């Protein structure tokens, strides 16, 4: 281990002694259901984090949000005159209520399991302990803001303005999404646009007067094929209809159907054309009398490695090397809140949380041995930003 000064040693040594405390707090968070639509659960996770942070002497502000989880903002003061550094993460998961009771936090063979353990409750804990270390020892070259939001898994429709406002004032953003299974961090991500589409037809008895009906399910089926045909793997464009429903009974021509559409793209320039094509397919009726209503319900921008973001990444790589391990950067097709911060021009590095894999599945895991080193590396990266902008 190669450290540059006594303050770096204080911070990294303190974090090295906190592994069990980190695991205990992660267990508490994982064992709280906090699906994106479960405001009470997401806010309960926020309350646990707020308690920890305030016990560490870190003031917190709650930004109320209707229907979704509130945003929690923690602030560690630093040298005046320098723009703040932002640590970011989301408290919501993709899992239904009851999942935490069915699959509570466990550790087996060096891996921690449970709903949201990697994506991204351990990342939240990592950020909280980094903030606590700076509150205890100082060492950050600027104020450090911890932002804990509650609706990322559904596109951050409520949190996005808060994230963007904080990022516009920040000099750098570190997002604690899970580290890749390879051990790498994320330097680039796809963007995504998410749609809800309702199809309206006309009900009729499927035996007595079939010909009078207009099947919304048939109309949807034809549109699904057209939407899927927009996928262009070489260009990094995918279209996936992940949810469908419809009809009123097996012996009725379906008067209504609906679907949820997930689109992904790499190049920002592809976004507008892709959206136009999705909308055009929705607007074209294959069956006389059928019609559709479609809306965008969520969106993420791509993350790209700008020159300033590359400086941030190189600093992180150097810090990891000084701590005795190697790390690289990689691209992922997943979207994240880091797309918002990257798009407005703030240097952003993502996938900094503990190493994990199989997110959004019952097999989701987090590598326990990565917890402390990943926290130490982010802390060193923050400390080494100095007074110059990256």
Secondary structure, 3 states (H helix, E strand, C coil): CCCCCHHHHHHHHHHHCCHHHHHHHHHHHHCCCCECCCHHHHHHHHHHHHHHHHHCCCEEEEECCCCCCCEEEEEECCCCCCCCEEEEEECCECCCCCHHHHCCCEEECCEEECCCHHHHHHHHHHHHHHHHHHHHHCCCCCCEEEEEECCHHHCCCCCHHHHHHHHHCCCEEEECCCECCCCCEEEEECEEEEEEEEEECECEECCCCHHHCECHHHHHHHHHHHHHCCCEHHHCEEEEEEEEEECCCCCEECCEEEEEEEEEECCCCHHHHHHHHHHHHHHCCCCCCCEEEEEEEEEECCECCCHHHHHHHHHHHHHHHHHCCCCCEEEECCCCCHHHHHHCCCCEEECCCCEEECCCCCCCEEECCHHHHHHHHHHHHHHCCCCCCC
